[in-house]
Each structure stands twice: as C-alpha cells, then as structure tokens.
Amino acid sequence: MDQLLYVLAIMGCSDDAQACRQVRLESARYTSQVACQEAMEGALRRATDVDYPVVQASCQRQSQQMVSREQQHPMTGS
C-alpha cells in the first residue's frame, strides 16, 4: 500500500469563489492533512502574485508513487 502524502494547491477563483482552477502546487509535501492545513495560511500569504479576485488553498492527497514521478520535494509534518 502506498503512503499518502498531502500537497497544497493554490487555487485562483472567480468573485463568488464558485469557479476555481489550480494555479500551482506548493513544493512541500506533508505526511498528514493536519500539517498541510497548518501550512495553508503561509501559502496564501505567498500567493500575492496570483491574478484572481479570490485565492484559496486546498490540501490534496497524493500517493507516494505519484510524488515519486514528480520532482522530489521535502516532506514536512507528522
């Protein structure tokens, strides 16, 4: 069974926050959803360059296999 990791996705949204699209993924990988959620505020503060009326963050699950196909990133959290 693959280990689940979490990534923070930065989402650009319409004024009513109903239509959103993923703008980017933060580089850190988290070993728990709680650790990922705790990092959201900082990620949103860094997303000042996102040119959308509303910017949101979302923790998304990825398997270790999915992550290993991407560029390696540091894992944080417990």
Secondary structure, 3 states (H helix, E strand, C coil): CCCEEEEEEEEEECCCCCCEEEEEEEEEEECCHHHHHHCHHHHHHHCCCCCCCEEEEEEEEEEHHHHHHCCCCCEECC
